[in-house]
Amino acid sequence: MPFGSFINALPPAFFLIVHLAAFAAGAFFAYRTLSADTKLLGWGFALYAVAEIVYMTYHLDWTVFLFAHTIAEVLDLAAFALIFVGLGQRALAPREAAVSRA
């Protein structure tokens, strides 16, 4: 028996709930960060929320596993890149301002 095969015993509704919760978190953070005028973070969280919707298409039997997960992983990669760049800009911004004043 392969490791993790117990997960097959869970009903599809469980996975929909997990992805729905992740979508809600991504959408909430996208809304909050876009409202705070941090565009890169907002778009990163928005892409993460879209990726969760794409994951749900497989569990709803609208797409096949490989297609849904490939698209979702690309969206997740872009989302995390935007989030990390946005956080990096926020972390470096005070230092750059202090250096330019000196």
Biopython code that builds the backbone (N, CA, C, O; Angstrom):
import numpy as np
from Bio.PDB.StructureBuilder import StructureBuilder

atoms = [
    (1, "MET", "N", (0.851, -1.174, 0.000)),
    (1, "MET", "CA", (0.000, 0.000, 0.000)),
    (1, "MET", "C", (0.902, 1.245, 0.000)),
    (1, "MET", "O", (1.764, 1.379, 0.869)),
    (2, "PRO", "N", (0.715, 2.144, -0.953)),
    (2, "PRO", "CA", (1.535, 3.360, -1.006)),
    (2, "PRO", "C", (1.253, 4.272, 0.185)),
    (2, "PRO", "O", (0.153, 4.285, 0.739)),
    (3, "PHE", "N", (2.271, 5.025, 0.557)),
    (3, "PHE", "CA", (2.123, 5.970, 1.660)),
    (3, "PHE", "C", (1.102, 7.040, 1.286)),
    (3, "PHE", "O", (1.170, 7.616, 0.200)),
    (4, "GLY", "N", (0.174, 7.299, 2.169)),
    (4, "GLY", "CA", (-0.821, 8.338, 1.947)),
    (4, "GLY", "C", (-2.078, 7.866, 1.247)),
    (4, "GLY", "O", (-2.947, 8.679, 0.933)),
    (5, "SER", "N", (-2.197, 6.564, 0.992)),
    (5, "SER", "CA", (-3.384, 6.093, 0.274)),
    (5, "SER", "C", (-4.657, 6.217, 1.110)),
    (5, "SER", "O", (-5.762, 6.124, 0.576)),
    (6, "PHE", "N", (-4.505, 6.424, 2.413)),
    (6, "PHE", "CA", (-5.678, 6.610, 3.271)),
    (6, "PHE", "C", (-6.494, 7.830, 2.846)),
    (6, "PHE", "O", (-7.692, 7.906, 3.120)),
    (7, "ILE", "N", (-5.849, 8.775, 2.182)),
    (7, "ILE", "CA", (-6.530, 10.012, 1.782)),
    (7, "ILE", "C", (-7.653, 9.721, 0.790)),
    (7, "ILE", "O", (-8.602, 10.497, 0.676)),
    (8, "ASN", "N", (-7.543, 8.597, 0.068)),
    (8, "ASN", "CA", (-8.582, 8.226, -0.894)),
    (8, "ASN", "C", (-9.906, 7.893, -0.214)),
    (8, "ASN", "O", (-10.950, 7.887, -0.866)),
    (9, "ALA", "N", (-9.874, 7.617, 1.082)),
    (9, "ALA", "CA", (-11.103, 7.298, 1.806)),
    (9, "ALA", "C", (-11.931, 8.546, 2.117)),
    (9, "ALA", "O", (-13.115, 8.442, 2.437)),
    (10, "LEU", "N", (-11.319, 9.708, 2.025)),
    (10, "LEU", "CA", (-12.055, 10.942, 2.312)),
    (10, "LEU", "C", (-12.979, 11.289, 1.150)),
    (10, "LEU", "O", (-12.620, 11.082, -0.009)),
    (11, "PRO", "N", (-14.151, 11.808, 1.447)),
    (11, "PRO", "CA", (-15.083, 12.170, 0.369)),
    (11, "PRO", "C", (-14.615, 13.421, -0.376)),
    (11, "PRO", "O", (-13.892, 14.243, 0.187)),
    (12, "PRO", "N", (-15.022, 13.569, -1.639)),
    (12, "PRO", "CA", (-14.624, 14.754, -2.416)),
    (12, "PRO", "C", (-15.050, 16.073, -1.762)),
    (12, "PRO", "O", (-14.391, 17.097, -1.947)),
    (13, "ALA", "N", (-16.133, 16.052, -1.009)),
    (13, "ALA", "CA", (-16.591, 17.278, -0.345)),
    (13, "ALA", "C", (-15.538, 17.807, 0.629)),
    (13, "ALA", "O", (-15.427, 19.018, 0.819)),
    (14, "PHE", "N", (-14.770, 16.916, 1.242)),
    (14, "PHE", "CA", (-13.705, 17.340, 2.150)),
    (14, "PHE", "C", (-12.694, 18.219, 1.417)),
    (14, "PHE", "O", (-12.292, 19.266, 1.924)),
    (15, "PHE", "N", (-12.288, 17.789, 0.228)),
    (15, "PHE", "CA", (-11.294, 18.541, -0.535)),
    (15, "PHE", "C", (-11.869, 19.870, -1.028)),
    (15, "PHE", "O", (-11.155, 20.870, -1.103)),
    (16, "LEU", "N", (-13.142, 19.875, -1.360)),
    (16, "LEU", "CA", (-13.779, 21.132, -1.759)),
    (16, "LEU", "C", (-13.794, 22.126, -0.604)),
    (16, "LEU", "O", (-13.570, 23.320, -0.803)),
    (17, "ILE", "N", (-14.056, 21.635, 0.594)),
    (17, "ILE", "CA", (-14.071, 22.509, 1.771)),
    (17, "ILE", "C", (-12.675, 23.065, 2.038)),
    (17, "ILE", "O", (-12.525, 24.246, 2.351)),
    (18, "VAL", "N", (-11.654, 22.215, 1.915)),
    (18, "VAL", "CA", (-10.275, 22.666, 2.127)),
    (18, "VAL", "C", (-9.914, 23.754, 1.121)),
    (18, "VAL", "O", (-9.372, 24.793, 1.499)),
    (19, "HIS", "N", (-10.213, 23.520, -0.166)),
    (19, "HIS", "CA", (-9.875, 24.506, -1.193)),
    (19, "HIS", "C", (-10.744, 25.758, -1.082)),
    (19, "HIS", "O", (-10.290, 26.857, -1.400)),
    (20, "LEU", "N", (-11.975, 25.601, -0.638)),
    (20, "LEU", "CA", (-12.835, 26.767, -0.435)),
    (20, "LEU", "C", (-12.304, 27.639, 0.699)),
    (20, "LEU", "O", (-12.318, 28.866, 0.603)),
    (21, "ALA", "N", (-11.836, 27.006, 1.769)),
    (21, "ALA", "CA", (-11.247, 27.767, 2.877)),
    (21, "ALA", "C", (-9.976, 28.485, 2.425)),
    (21, "ALA", "O", (-9.747, 29.638, 2.791)),
    (22, "ALA", "N", (-9.155, 27.806, 1.634)),
    (22, "ALA", "CA", (-7.930, 28.437, 1.124)),
    (22, "ALA", "C", (-8.272, 29.581, 0.171)),
    (22, "ALA", "O", (-7.608, 30.618, 0.180)),
    (23, "PHE", "N", (-9.306, 29.395, -0.652)),
    (23, "PHE", "CA", (-9.755, 30.473, -1.539)),
    (23, "PHE", "C", (-10.223, 31.676, -0.728)),
    (23, "PHE", "O", (-9.879, 32.816, -1.041)),
    (24, "ALA", "N", (-11.008, 31.419, 0.315)),
    (24, "ALA", "CA", (-11.516, 32.513, 1.149)),
    (24, "ALA", "C", (-10.365, 33.283, 1.796)),
    (24, "ALA", "O", (-10.399, 34.511, 1.862)),
    (25, "ALA", "N", (-9.352, 32.569, 2.270)),
    (25, "ALA", "CA", (-8.192, 33.239, 2.866)),
    (25, "ALA", "C", (-7.462, 34.077, 1.822)),
    (25, "ALA", "O", (-7.102, 35.223, 2.087)),
    (26, "GLY", "N", (-7.242, 33.513, 0.641)),
    (26, "GLY", "CA", (-6.560, 34.257, -0.419)),
    (26, "GLY", "C", (-7.341, 35.477, -0.858)),
    (26, "GLY", "O", (-6.767, 36.547, -1.059)),
    (27, "ALA", "N", (-8.658, 35.323, -1.010)),
    (27, "ALA", "CA", (-9.496, 36.451, -1.422)),
    (27, "ALA", "C", (-9.522, 37.535, -0.343)),
    (27, "ALA", "O", (-9.484, 38.725, -0.655)),
    (28, "PHE", "N", (-9.587, 37.125, 0.918)),
    (28, "PHE", "CA", (-9.583, 38.091, 2.020)),
    (28, "PHE", "C", (-8.282, 38.894, 2.039)),
    (28, "PHE", "O", (-8.302, 40.121, 2.131)),
    (29, "PHE", "N", (-7.151, 38.189, 1.950)),
    (29, "PHE", "CA", (-5.862, 38.889, 1.969)),
    (29, "PHE", "C", (-5.668, 39.740, 0.724)),
    (29, "PHE", "O", (-5.050, 40.803, 0.792)),
    (30, "ALA", "N", (-6.189, 39.287, -0.411)),
    (30, "ALA", "CA", (-6.111, 40.108, -1.627)),
    (30, "ALA", "C", (-6.898, 41.397, -1.435)),
    (30, "ALA", "O", (-6.418, 42.477, -1.778)),
    (31, "TYR", "N", (-8.088, 41.286, -0.896)),
    (31, "TYR", "CA", (-8.919, 42.471, -0.649)),
    (31, "TYR", "C", (-8.225, 43.435, 0.311)),
    (31, "TYR", "O", (-8.181, 44.640, 0.064)),
    (32, "ARG", "N", (-7.685, 42.902, 1.404)),
    (32, "ARG", "CA", (-7.044, 43.754, 2.410)),
    (32, "ARG", "C", (-5.789, 44.422, 1.869)),
    (32, "ARG", "O", (-5.570, 45.609, 2.111)),
    (33, "THR", "N", (-4.967, 43.682, 1.144)),
    (33, "THR", "CA", (-3.712, 44.269, 0.672)),
    (33, "THR", "C", (-3.937, 45.221, -0.494)),
    (33, "THR", "O", (-3.222, 46.215, -0.623)),
    (34, "LEU", "N", (-4.916, 44.934, -1.344)),
    (34, "LEU", "CA", (-5.217, 45.883, -2.418)),
    (34, "LEU", "C", (-5.814, 47.164, -1.849)),
    (34, "LEU", "O", (-5.581, 48.249, -2.383)),
    (35, "SER", "N", (-6.583, 47.045, -0.768)),
    (35, "SER", "CA", (-7.137, 48.231, -0.107)),
    (35, "SER", "C", (-6.049, 49.062, 0.567)),
    (35, "SER", "O", (-6.183, 50.278, 0.705)),
    (36, "ALA", "N", (-4.974, 48.400, 0.983)),
    (36, "ALA", "CA", (-3.868, 49.095, 1.652)),
    (36, "ALA", "C", (-2.843, 49.614, 0.655)),
    (36, "ALA", "O", (-1.767, 50.068, 1.045)),
    (37, "ASP", "N", (-3.169, 49.550, -0.612)),
    (37, "ASP", "CA", (-2.311, 50.064, -1.684)),
    (37, "ASP", "C", (-0.961, 49.349, -1.754)),
    (37, "ASP", "O", (0.066, 49.968, -2.030)),
    (38, "THR", "N", (-0.976, 48.053, -1.503)),
    (38, "THR", "CA", (0.207, 47.215, -1.732)),
    (38, "THR", "C", (-0.153, 46.276, -2.876)),
    (38, "THR", "O", (-0.574, 45.140, -2.660)),
    (39, "LYS", "N", (0.020, 46.770, -4.083)),
    (39, "LYS", "CA", (-0.495, 46.105, -5.287)),
    (39, "LYS", "C", (0.126, 44.732, -5.529)),
    (39, "LYS", "O", (-0.592, 43.789, -5.861)),
    (40, "LEU", "N", (1.456, 44.596, -5.368)),
    (40, "LEU", "CA", (2.077, 43.298, -5.645)),
    (40, "LEU", "C", (1.559, 42.220, -4.701)),
    (40, "LEU", "O", (1.273, 41.101, -5.125)),
    (41, "LEU", "N", (1.443, 42.558, -3.434)),
    (41, "LEU", "CA", (0.895, 41.589, -2.481)),
    (41, "LEU", "C", (-0.550, 41.256, -2.834)),
    (41, "LEU", "O", (-0.949, 40.092, -2.797)),
    (42, "GLY", "N", (-1.324, 42.264, -3.171)),
    (42, "GLY", "CA", (-2.727, 42.045, -3.516)),
    (42, "GLY", "C", (-2.891, 41.138, -4.714)),
    (42, "GLY", "O", (-3.709, 40.218, -4.693)),
    (43, "TRP", "N", (-2.110, 41.390, -5.774)),
    (43, "TRP", "CA", (-2.208, 40.539, -6.959)),
    (43, "TRP", "C", (-1.672, 39.142, -6.685)),
    (43, "TRP", "O", (-2.160, 38.172, -7.265)),
    (44, "GLY", "N", (-0.687, 39.023, -5.818)),
    (44, "GLY", "CA", (-0.194, 37.698, -5.445)),
    (44, "GLY", "C", (-1.261, 36.880, -4.743)),
    (44, "GLY", "O", (-1.474, 35.713, -5.071)),
    (45, "PHE", "N", (-1.932, 37.490, -3.777)),
    (45, "PHE", "CA", (-3.005, 36.782, -3.080)),
    (45, "PHE", "C", (-4.187, 36.505, -4.007)),
    (45, "PHE", "O", (-4.852, 35.478, -3.868)),
    (46, "ALA", "N", (-4.454, 37.402, -4.942)),
    (46, "ALA", "CA", (-5.538, 37.173, -5.903)),
    (46, "ALA", "C", (-5.220, 35.977, -6.801)),
    (46, "ALA", "O", (-6.099, 35.158, -7.071)),
    (47, "LEU", "N", (-3.978, 35.870, -7.264)),
    (47, "LEU", "CA", (-3.592, 34.711, -8.074)),
    (47, "LEU", "C", (-3.679, 33.421, -7.270)),
    (47, "LEU", "O", (-4.065, 32.381, -7.803)),
    (48, "TYR", "N", (-3.322, 33.482, -5.992)),
    (48, "TYR", "CA", (-3.452, 32.310, -5.128)),
    (48, "TYR", "C", (-4.921, 31.883, -5.020)),
    (48, "TYR", "O", (-5.227, 30.692, -5.071)),
    (49, "ALA", "N", (-5.816, 32.845, -4.872)),
    (49, "ALA", "CA", (-7.245, 32.531, -4.792)),
    (49, "ALA", "C", (-7.742, 31.912, -6.096)),
    (49, "ALA", "O", (-8.538, 30.973, -6.075)),
    (50, "VAL", "N", (-7.277, 32.434, -7.226)),
    (50, "VAL", "CA", (-7.667, 31.861, -8.522)),
    (50, "VAL", "C", (-7.138, 30.435, -8.643)),
    (50, "VAL", "O", (-7.825, 29.563, -9.176)),
    (51, "ALA", "N", (-5.927, 30.192, -8.155)),
    (51, "ALA", "CA", (-5.370, 28.837, -8.188)),
    (51, "ALA", "C", (-6.243, 27.870, -7.392)),
    (51, "ALA", "O", (-6.427, 26.723, -7.797)),
    (52, "GLU", "N", (-6.772, 28.321, -6.281)),
    (52, "GLU", "CA", (-7.645, 27.454, -5.486)),
    (52, "GLU", "C", (-8.934, 27.124, -6.237)),
    (52, "GLU", "O", (-9.452, 26.013, -6.123)),
    (53, "ILE", "N", (-9.444, 28.074, -6.996)),
    (53, "ILE", "CA", (-10.624, 27.790, -7.823)),
    (53, "ILE", "C", (-10.282, 26.740, -8.871)),
    (53, "ILE", "O", (-11.077, 25.838, -9.134)),
    (54, "VAL", "N", (-9.103, 26.855, -9.468)),
    (54, "VAL", "CA", (-8.686, 25.876, -10.476)),
    (54, "VAL", "C", (-8.540, 24.497, -9.842)),
    (54, "VAL", "O", (-8.926, 23.500, -10.451)),
    (55, "TYR", "N", (-7.988, 24.420, -8.625)),
    (55, "TYR", "CA", (-7.911, 23.134, -7.930)),
    (55, "TYR", "C", (-9.307, 22.532, -7.752)),
    (55, "TYR", "O", (-9.489, 21.325, -7.907)),
    (56, "MET", "N", (-10.282, 23.369, -7.429)),
    (56, "MET", "CA", (-11.643, 22.871, -7.205)),
    (56, "MET", "C", (-12.259, 22.280, -8.463)),
    (56, "MET", "O", (-13.124, 21.410, -8.370)),
    (57, "THR", "N", (-11.830, 22.736, -9.645)),
    (57, "THR", "CA", (-12.424, 22.204, -10.881)),
    (57, "THR", "C", (-12.177, 20.710, -11.017)),
    (57, "THR", "O", (-13.011, 19.992, -11.568)),
    (58, "TYR", "N", (-11.039, 20.235, -10.520)),
    (58, "TYR", "CA", (-10.790, 18.789, -10.566)),
    (58, "TYR", "C", (-11.743, 18.053, -9.632)),
    (58, "TYR", "O", (-12.318, 17.033, -10.012)),
    (59, "HIS", "N", (-11.913, 18.553, -8.434)),
    (59, "HIS", "CA", (-12.766, 17.876, -7.460)),
    (59, "HIS", "C", (-14.243, 17.947, -7.840)),
    (59, "HIS", "O", (-15.052, 17.168, -7.337)),
    (60, "LEU", "N", (-14.591, 18.870, -8.718)),
    (60, "LEU", "CA", (-15.962, 18.939, -9.240)),
    (60, "LEU", "C", (-16.125, 18.137, -10.527)),
    (60, "LEU", "O", (-17.202, 18.131, -11.123)),
    (61, "ASP", "N", (-15.061, 17.460, -10.957)),
    (61, "ASP", "CA", (-15.040, 16.661, -12.193)),
    (61, "ASP", "C", (-15.271, 17.507, -13.439)),
    (61, "ASP", "O", (-15.881, 17.045, -14.403)),
    (62, "TRP", "N", (-14.787, 18.742, -13.419)),
    (62, "TRP", "CA", (-14.872, 19.601, -14.602)),
    (62, "TRP", "C", (-13.625, 19.485, -15.454)),
    (62, "TRP", "O", (-13.677, 19.704, -16.664)),
    (63, "THR", "N", (-12.494, 19.140, -14.833)),
    (63, "THR", "CA", (-11.230, 18.973, -15.548)),
    (63, "THR", "C", (-10.552, 17.702, -15.057)),
    (63, "THR", "O", (-10.971, 17.104, -14.066)),
    (64, "VAL", "N", (-9.501, 17.298, -15.762)),
    (64, "VAL", "CA", (-8.719, 16.146, -15.318)),
    (64, "VAL", "C", (-7.648, 16.628, -14.346)),
    (64, "VAL", "O", (-7.304, 17.809, -14.310)),
    (65, "PHE", "N", (-7.136, 15.702, -13.570)),
    (65, "PHE", "CA", (-6.198, 16.014, -12.497)),
    (65, "PHE", "C", (-4.969, 16.768, -12.995)),
    (65, "PHE", "O", (-4.626, 17.824, -12.463)),
    (66, "LEU", "N", (-4.308, 16.227, -14.013)),
    (66, "LEU", "CA", (-3.048, 16.812, -14.462)),
    (66, "LEU", "C", (-3.238, 18.223, -15.011)),
    (66, "LEU", "O", (-2.409, 19.100, -14.765)),
    (67, "PHE", "N", (-4.313, 18.446, -15.747)),
    (67, "PHE", "CA", (-4.570, 19.782, -16.298)),
    (67, "PHE", "C", (-4.805, 20.790, -15.184)),
    (67, "PHE", "O", (-4.173, 21.846, -15.154)),
    (68, "ALA", "N", (-5.711, 20.470, -14.272)),
    (68, "ALA", "CA", (-6.056, 21.402, -13.191)),
    (68, "ALA", "C", (-4.843, 21.710, -12.321)),
    (68, "ALA", "O", (-4.599, 22.867, -11.979)),
    (69, "HIS", "N", (-4.089, 20.683, -11.967)),
    (69, "HIS", "CA", (-2.964, 20.915, -11.075)),
    (69, "HIS", "C", (-1.801, 21.619, -11.770)),
    (69, "HIS", "O", (-1.067, 22.369, -11.126)),
    (70, "THR", "N", (-1.623, 21.394, -13.052)),
    (70, "THR", "CA", (-0.569, 22.115, -13.772)),
    (70, "THR", "C", (-0.882, 23.606, -13.820)),
    (70, "THR", "O", (-0.021, 24.435, -13.523)),
    (71, "ILE", "N", (-2.110, 23.945, -14.193)),
    (71, "ILE", "CA", (-2.508, 25.357, -14.249)),
    (71, "ILE", "C", (-2.433, 25.984, -12.857)),
    (71, "ILE", "O", (-1.928, 27.096, -12.701)),
    (72, "ALA", "N", (-2.932, 25.274, -11.853)),
    (72, "ALA", "CA", (-2.931, 25.813, -10.491)),
    (72, "ALA", "C", (-1.509, 26.010, -9.967)),
    (72, "ALA", "O", (-1.237, 26.997, -9.283)),
    (73, "GLU", "N", (-0.608, 25.093, -10.277)),
    (73, "GLU", "CA", (0.773, 25.237, -9.810)),
    (73, "GLU", "C", (1.460, 26.432, -10.458)),
    (73, "GLU", "O", (2.235, 27.130, -9.804)),
    (74, "VAL", "N", (1.187, 26.675, -11.731)),
    (74, "VAL", "CA", (1.753, 27.853, -12.396)),
    (74, "VAL", "C", (1.212, 29.123, -11.741)),
    (74, "VAL", "O", (1.963, 30.067, -11.499)),
    (75, "LEU", "N", (-0.086, 29.146, -11.458)),
    (75, "LEU", "CA", (-0.674, 30.307, -10.775)),
    (75, "LEU", "C", (-0.081, 30.483, -9.378)),
    (75, "LEU", "O", (0.204, 31.605, -8.960)),
    (76, "ASP", "N", (0.105, 29.378, -8.658)),
    (76, "ASP", "CA", (0.719, 29.454, -7.329)),
    (76, "ASP", "C", (2.149, 29.977, -7.402)),
    (76, "ASP", "O", (2.559, 30.790, -6.574)),
    (77, "LEU", "N", (2.904, 29.512, -8.390)),
    (77, "LEU", "CA", (4.282, 29.985, -8.543)),
    (77, "LEU", "C", (4.315, 31.490, -8.796)),
    (77, "LEU", "O", (5.110, 32.211, -8.192)),
    (78, "ALA", "N", (3.454, 31.956, -9.686)),
    (78, "ALA", "CA", (3.385, 33.398, -9.959)),
    (78, "ALA", "C", (2.918, 34.160, -8.716)),
    (78, "ALA", "O", (3.422, 35.243, -8.419)),
    (79, "ALA", "N", (1.951, 33.586, -7.993)),
    (79, "ALA", "CA", (1.436, 34.239, -6.783)),
    (79, "ALA", "C", (2.530, 34.391, -5.741)),
    (79, "ALA", "O", (2.715, 35.477, -5.192)),
    (80, "PHE", "N", (3.254, 33.325, -5.466)),
    (80, "PHE", "CA", (4.294, 33.401, -4.448)),
    (80, "PHE", "C", (5.437, 34.310, -4.879)),
    (80, "PHE", "O", (6.037, 34.986, -4.044)),
    (81, "ALA", "N", (5.741, 34.336, -6.163)),
    (81, "ALA", "CA", (6.771, 35.262, -6.648)),
    (81, "ALA", "C", (6.341, 36.704, -6.392)),
    (81, "ALA", "O", (7.135, 37.512, -5.909)),
    (82, "LEU", "N", (5.087, 37.032, -6.713)),
    (82, "LEU", "CA", (4.597, 38.394, -6.467)),
    (82, "LEU", "C", (4.578, 38.729, -4.977)),
    (82, "LEU", "O", (4.919, 39.843, -4.580)),
    (83, "ILE", "N", (4.180, 37.762, -4.162)),
    (83, "ILE", "CA", (4.129, 38.001, -2.716)),
    (83, "ILE", "C", (5.536, 38.237, -2.168)),
    (83, "ILE", "O", (5.748, 39.166, -1.388)),
    (84, "PHE", "N", (6.491, 37.410, -2.567)),
    (84, "PHE", "CA", (7.857, 37.583, -2.062)),
    (84, "PHE", "C", (8.481, 38.880, -2.556)),
    (84, "PHE", "O", (9.172, 39.557, -1.795)),
    (85, "VAL", "N", (8.252, 39.237, -3.805)),
    (85, "VAL", "CA", (8.781, 40.506, -4.318)),
    (85, "VAL", "C", (8.119, 41.677, -3.590)),
    (85, "VAL", "O", (8.786, 42.643, -3.218)),
    (86, "GLY", "N", (6.804, 41.585, -3.390)),
    (86, "GLY", "CA", (6.101, 42.648, -2.671)),
    (86, "GLY", "C", (6.596, 42.803, -1.246)),
    (86, "GLY", "O", (6.767, 43.924, -0.765)),
    (87, "LEU", "N", (6.828, 41.683, -0.563)),
    (87, "LEU", "CA", (7.359, 41.756, 0.802)),
    (87, "LEU", "C", (8.787, 42.287, 0.809)),
    (87, "LEU", "O", (9.172, 43.051, 1.694)),
    (88, "GLY", "N", (9.564, 41.877, -0.183)),
    (88, "GLY", "CA", (10.935, 42.378, -0.278)),
    (88, "GLY", "C", (10.979, 43.875, -0.496)),
    (88, "GLY", "O", (11.805, 44.569, 0.096)),
    (89, "GLN", "N", (10.097, 44.375, -1.341)),
    (89, "GLN", "CA", (10.041, 45.821, -1.569)),
    (89, "GLN", "C", (9.654, 46.568, -0.300)),
    (89, "GLN", "O", (10.205, 47.625, 0.005)),
    (90, "ARG", "N", (8.704, 46.006, 0.430)),
    (90, "ARG", "CA", (8.282, 46.666, 1.677)),
    (90, "ARG", "C", (9.395, 46.626, 2.714)),
    (90, "ARG", "O", (9.568, 47.576, 3.477)),
    (91, "ALA", "N", (10.147, 45.538, 2.745)),
    (91, "ALA", "CA", (11.223, 45.421, 3.733)),
    (91, "ALA", "C", (12.390, 46.339, 3.402)),
    (91, "ALA", "O", (13.033, 46.873, 4.305)),
    (92, "LEU", "N", (12.666, 46.526, 2.124)),
    (92, "LEU", "CA", (13.809, 47.347, 1.720)),
    (92, "LEU", "C", (13.474, 48.826, 1.589)),
    (92, "LEU", "O", (14.383, 49.657, 1.599)),
    (93, "ALA", "N", (12.217, 49.174, 1.470)),
    (93, "ALA", "CA", (11.822, 50.571, 1.258)),
    (93, "ALA", "C", (12.298, 51.497, 2.376)),
    (93, "ALA", "O", (12.835, 52.560, 2.064)),
    (94, "PRO", "N", (12.134, 51.162, 3.661)),
    (94, "PRO", "CA", (12.612, 52.080, 4.706)),
    (94, "PRO", "C", (14.133, 52.270, 4.663)),
    (94, "PRO", "O", (14.627, 53.368, 4.922)),
    (95, "ARG", "N", (14.867, 51.215, 4.340)),
    (95, "ARG", "CA", (16.323, 51.317, 4.279)),
    (95, "ARG", "C", (16.750, 52.233, 3.143)),
    (95, "ARG", "O", (17.649, 53.057, 3.308)),
    (96, "GLU", "N", (16.108, 52.091, 1.997)),
    (96, "GLU", "CA", (16.458, 52.932, 0.856)),
    (96, "GLU", "C", (16.164, 54.397, 1.152)),
    (96, "GLU", "O", (16.931, 55.278, 0.764)),
    (97, "ALA", "N", (15.060, 54.657, 1.837)),
    (97, "ALA", "CA", (14.713, 56.035, 2.188)),
    (97, "ALA", "C", (15.729, 56.606, 3.174)),
    (97, "ALA", "O", (16.113, 57.770, 3.062)),
    (98, "ALA", "N", (16.168, 55.795, 4.138)),
    (98, "ALA", "CA", (17.139, 56.252, 5.128)),
    (98, "ALA", "C", (18.499, 56.496, 4.478)),
    (98, "ALA", "O", (19.192, 57.449, 4.835)),
    (99, "VAL", "N", (18.882, 55.654, 3.537)),
    (99, "VAL", "CA", (20.170, 55.811, 2.865)),
    (99, "VAL", "C", (20.163, 57.057, 1.994)),
    (99, "VAL", "O", (21.164, 57.772, 1.934)),
    (100, "SER", "N", (19.055, 57.328, 1.319)),
    (100, "SER", "CA", (19.000, 58.492, 0.435)),
    (100, "SER", "C", (19.005, 59.806, 1.222)),
    (100, "SER", "O", (19.428, 60.833, 0.692)),
    (101, "ARG", "N", (18.545, 59.792, 2.470)),
    (101, "ARG", "CA", (18.550, 61.000, 3.300)),
    (101, "ARG", "C", (19.949, 61.327, 3.818)),
    (101, "ARG", "O", (20.273, 62.489, 4.065)),
    (102, "ALA", "N", (20.768, 60.298, 3.980)),
    (102, "ALA", "CA", (22.103, 60.493, 4.582)),
    (102, "ALA", "C", (23.091, 61.150, 3.659)),
    (102, "ALA", "O", (24.240, 61.369, 4.040)),
]
sb = StructureBuilder()
sb.init_structure("model")
sb.init_model(0)
sb.init_chain("A")
sb.init_seg("    ")
for serial, (resi, resn, name, xyz) in enumerate(atoms, 1):
    if name == "N":
        sb.init_residue(resn, " ", resi, " ")
    sb.init_atom(name, np.array(xyz, "f"), 0.0, 1.0, " ", f" {name:<3s}", serial, name[0])
structure = sb.get_structure()
